[in-house]
Amino acid sequence: GSGGELVPVYISPSGDKLRSRTEVMNQLGVKKPQRTYPREECYRRARNYTKQQAEETPLPLHIGPLTVVKLGKIDHEREAFHDAKSLWPVGFTSTWKDPETSVLYES
């Protein structure tokens, strides 16, 4: 820095100059911990996102042989329908038509 101030620098084994903690953590392969939210906050965020998506994307939504018929509802009190990384909305409905056999699968 200017004016005689000391600026800490980490030199990696490969000779790279790393000037911040974030750069050091990235160099070491340490990922920043993900923020965790209380269950009610997660439910509120998921509900709002689903509501926004439903308003922006009319159903049924056709994506190739897949059709999303109904998005369903987020039920935060039923632990079988969510985990730390995924949500399985109650009432979600989709269909998929196998292009080779024309068999229609429903979920």
ABEGO torsion letter per residue (X at the ends): XBGGBBBBBBBBAAGBBBABAAAAAAAAGBBBBBBBBBAAAAAAAAAAAAAAAAAABBOBBBBEABBBABAEBBBAABAAABBAABBBBBGBBBBBBBAAAGBBBBX
